[in-house]
Amino acid sequence: MAKPKKLTPWVVCEPEPVVGKLTETQRLQIAGVLSPIILTVTNWAKIERARQEFVWCRWFSEKAIGHQPFVGRLQAIRDATHSLLIGFCGSGPKHENGRTGYSIDAISLLLWREFERVDRDLKLEPELLNRLGRIGAAADQLLQAGNQRQESLSANDWPVFIDILASIFDDHKVRPTAAKSSRAKNPIPSPFVRFVWRVMESLPPEWRMHMHSWEGMAKAISHSLALRTSRQPRGTDEANELS
């Protein structure tokens, strides 16, 4: 399995996806695989939340700015501003009494005189050096804090989706499983697998996952249920299985 890509917490100039609520037909299809469970208002609210959060996480994972390219650009800005200041001043900044200053020597003046000769709009302004220094310092501060501001929601979208839907079975004291419900040559997928399939089917095609086959869906669900069970406290009440 590919290692989740680290992302910044930001998506730029991309509208968030809008997922319409379940239609009456979709509700009937979902409810039809859960008999004799009768879904409550709270259960339906969980299903809607699972759908919305899953699509949002998938969208975020695709659209958010990559953490490594972002860090690379910050490093380039920091290093470039430092190099420019060395070029203009011959040395790095000087820090005194909480203030940062830059020296201007004879070479600095000669450089700017030659720049102005090539382009009359290039004027030597002390504020330019100060701004370059502040940009470099800001880039450096962002780099130092950068590792604390990264996301990997792509690794959590499916497990969180399954956890919310499994909690609906918990509400009815029914154990969610990915096991087949018979030992026939073509066994029927478990009620929970059929339930997840129907909910996933209600999403726009571009956001669906693990729908290439029942076996693929069951395997993905089984993995997430195992993680979920490992995180639950021991000694929980026994639950029945839905056939």
Buried (B, 14 or more C-beta within 10 A) or exposed (E): EEEEBBBBEEBEEEEEBEBEEBEEEBBEBBBEBBEEBEBEEEBBEBBBEBBBBBBBBBBBBBBBBEBBEBBEEBBEBBEBBBEBBEEBBBEBBEEEEEEBBBEBEEEBEEBBEEBEEEEEEEEBEEEBBBEBBEBBBBBBEBBEEBEEEBBEBBBBBBBBBBBBBBBBBBBBEBBBBBBBBEEEEEEEBBBBBBBBBBBBEBBEEEBBBBBEEBEEBBEBBBBBBEEBEEEEEEEEEEBEBBE
